[in-house]
Amino acid sequence: MQTQKNPKRVVVVGDVHGQFDPFVKILRHAKLIDGQNNWCGGHDRLVQMGDIFDRGPFSRKVDDLLDTIQQQAKTAGGEVVRLVGNHELEPLLSNFVISGFSKEEAQFMREKMTRQVLCGDLRAAYAYKGYLFTHAGVTHKLYRIFQMQLDEPSSNNLAVLINLIFKESIKHEFFKHPIFNISIHRKGVNRFGGIFWEDLDDLVSSYPASPVWQIVGHTQVVHIVVDKTARIIPVDVGLHRKLQYLVLDEKGVPKIVDVPDDQPAEN
């Protein structure tokens, strides 16, 4: 296995929701996979923001593809970072209603995802070049809680802490930490949600401006926007309606990329 190097690019793709062909079109356009859907991205890095399950017809197919290219990328010196969204979290919590799976299939996926969380293949957070990636974002309230635990609440330290909390919660099946909160808007009991459930409007309104740049999915937007006022970049454009992704270069400079309508998917 090659030693992983700093990536030339980080390609960020929002919620997939079972949209296999659109996802493949994006990955091919970004030159991360070839015509046979094998990793060809070298030392590049893919960050998928969670919510690959439910709504669309091919959730398992998307999951299988990510399993395959995650291992292939490791061998090539690249990386596939997979974040957990609320549609993955719920099966992990043994709530199989929103997964789109039968009870037996959902139980199988729960056991598989639990192993992936514990070995680090599935994460709750990621950091790169000052950006903090979570599925739905860290509100001001959550940030202040983390701030009390960290000497320096940098994006990297926040990601390490969040992943530690998440892994221990999965390991011990204890889900009382505020990262799991569901907001009132989502029929929860909290004013603000946690990193899996917070809606974008509430995330933005919880701050004057986020202390760290955040990249989030979860809330569908018309198109990706680099919000310099809020310091938040939402990337869930709904792959059933728009093919767009985000690229961060070696210096962390963001670029929004549109995929042409004639981009081929399956051969």
Beta strands, then each sheet from edge to edge (+ up, - down):
strand 1: 10-13
strand 2: 45-48
strand 3: 79-83
strand 4: 122-123
strand 5: 125-128
strand 6: 131-134
strand 7: 213-216
strand 8: 232-234
strand 9: 244-248
strand 10: 254-258
sheet 1: 4+ 3+ 2+ 1+ 9- 10+
sheet 2: 5+ 6- 7- 8-
end
